[in-house]
Amino acid sequence: MNGRRLLLPALRWATAGSLAAGGYVHALLYVHGYRFVPVIGPLFLLQASAAFALAALLAAGTPPLPVRAAAAGVALGALGGFAASRTVGVFGFSEHGLQPAPEAALSLLAETGTLLFLAAWQPALAANSRPEAPPGRPEPRPGSAWPSPRLRELRDTVRVLLGLDDDTAVVIRQLRCDAPGCPPLETVVEVMPMEGGETHRWTLHRAADRITEPDLRTALLHRRQ
């Protein structure tokens, strides 16, 4: 597994860790006195519970967009409450500077880290979906590179046949091969989970415009590499 494939799992665990750390700080403050503060105490407990639950979902596997959005909401809510408690107050409750120490500073670091990790997620997904040319493969035929209407149509058919979700990249390339016994054109289909799972590749020894749905069905379901 190369470095690009490792980036998304690393981001997933880092986000889960920073989110859980923020939840732990709020839970600690709740136990050590904030539970006696009206409204604020229950809010601290709610924030800690939500942070732990979302961290568990993130750590469990590929997180869908709603889970990442909820994680961002929890982090933003904690930072917003921190800022409000030191300016206008929250339900009559106020704090000063980085008190209580060191919990206030740790909470700031954890929530800020969560937002930074989440912000890096989408660029990482985009980078991971870009295919790397396999070693020793022929170069793409000029004028046939992605995207083209026919290749997009084949990509959509592959998604339907394999029941793929949006977290799995499908790349189809038409290549020219000059090796002895190789057809002039061949079509390569690659299916790559964005979270770094196993990549599957099929080669159909014909041009893309000659491939039919039955051809794809036979290749995908009976000749999986």
N, C-alpha and C positions, 0 to 999 in steps of 0.2 A: 504494500500500500504506500503510495507516494505522499509527499507533504501536503499536496492540495487535497487529497482525500482525507487526511487527518485533521484538516482545519475545522470542518463542521462538527465532528465529534468533540473536538477540544472546546469549541465555542459552546456547544450544548452543555458540557460538564461545567465549564467556567460560569455560564449564566446560572445554572442550577445552584452552584456553590455560592455565588454572590447573593442570590436571592434567599437561599437558606440562611446565610450569615446575617442578612438584614432581619429576617424573621426571628432568628435567635436573639439578637440584640433587643428587639421589641418585647419578646417573651421574657427575657431577663429583667427588663425594666418593669414590666407588668408585675412580675413576682416580687420584686424588691421595692414595691411601694406605689406604683402607678395604678394598681388595681383599686386603690382607695380614692382615686380622682374621678369624680362623676364624668360620664361621657368619654373622657379621654382614656380611662382604663379599658373599657370595652373595645374602644377603637384600636388600642394597642394589641389587645388579644385577637381581634379580627384580622389585623394586619399580619400578625405572626402566623395565624392559622392559614391565611390565604397564601402567604409566602412559602410555607412548608409544603402545602398541597401542590402548588405550581412547580416548585423545585422537584418534587417527586415525579410529576408528569414529564417535566423536561428530561430528567435523568432516565426515565423508563424507556425512551425511544424517540423516534422522529416526532418532533413537536409540530402540530399544525399551527397555522397562522393565528387562530383565536387564542391558543395557549400563550404564544409569544406576546400577543397584544395584551392579554390579561397580566402577564408578568411585567410588561412596561407600565401598565396602569397602577399596579401595586407599588412599584418603585417610584413613579411620579407622585402618587398619593403620599408616600412617606416623606419625600423631599418637600412637597407642598406643605404638609403639616409642620415639618421642621422650620421652614421659612416663616409660616404664619405664626407659629408659637413664639417666634423671636421678633415679630413686628406688631401685627394687630392683635395677636392672641387667638386662641381657639377655644370657643365656649368658655371664655373667661379664664383660661389657663395660659400661662406664658412661661418661657424659659429665657436664659440669657447666654449668649455666646455658645461655646462648646460644652456647656453643662447639661446634664451630668457627664463627667469625664470618667473613663474614656469612651463611654457608650455612644455619646453624641457623634464624636469623630468617626468611630467605627461604623455607625449607621450611615453617615454621609458617604464613606468610602464604599460600603456595600451597595447602596442604592445607585450611586453614580457608576460603579462598575457594572451593575446589571444593565443599565441603560446603554453603556458603551458596548458591551458584548452584544446586546440585541441590535444595536445600530450596525454592527459589523456583520450581522447574520445574512442580510439580503445580498450584499456584494459577494459574500463567500458562496452563497447558493449559485449566483450567476457565474462565478469563476469555476465552480465545480462542475457546472453543466457544460462548459466548453470542452469538447473532446480533445484528447491528446493523440497525435498521429502515432499509431502503433509502429514499432521499429520494423523496418524491412517491408512495409506496405508500399504499393505503388502510389504515385502522386495523383491527386484529383484531376479529372479531365477538365481542361479549360472550358469555361462556360457552363459547367454542370454543378458547380459548388452550391451548397446550401445558402439561402433558401431558393427553391423553385416550386412552382405549383404542384408538379408531379411528386417531388420529394416530400412536400408537406402533406399531400394526400396519402402517400405511403406511411408517413409517420403517424397520421391519425388512425390509419387502419391497424398499425401495430399496437397502438394504445388500446384500441377496442378489443383486439384479439387476445391481448395479454391482461386486460383489465387493470392498466397502470394508473396510478394517481399522479398528481402534479409534482410530487417530490421525487419522481423518477424521470430522468432525461432520456429522450430517444433521439439518436443521431443517425441519419441515413446519408451515405455518400456514394456517389457513382465514381468509380475509379477506372483508370486505364492500366492494363497489365501487358507488359512486353515479354514476360517470361515464356519459355517454350511450353506449349500445351495450354497456356492460359487464354481464355477468350479475350477479345479486344476490350470489352467493357464488362465490369462486374459491379454489383451493388452490395454494399456492406451495411448491415443494420447493427447498431450498438444500443444496448439498454443499460443505463448506468444509474443506480440509486444514488441520490445526492448526498446521503449520509455515509457514503463510503462502503456500501455493500459490494457484493460480487458483480462484476460487469459481464454481460453476456453478449456474444457477437455471432452473427450469422452472415455467411457470404452466399449470395445468389449469383450464379455465373451467367448473368445476362444484364442487359441495360435496364435502367429503371423504367423506361416507358414500355417495356415488354413484360413487366411483372404484374401478375393479376392477384386478386385477393386469395384465390385457392393456392397460388404459388407461395404467398406469404404464410398462409395457414399451415401448409405442409412444412415449410422451413422452420417456423417458430415452434410448432408443437411437436415435431418429430425429429428435428435435427439440431436441438439446442446444444451449444458448445459449453 
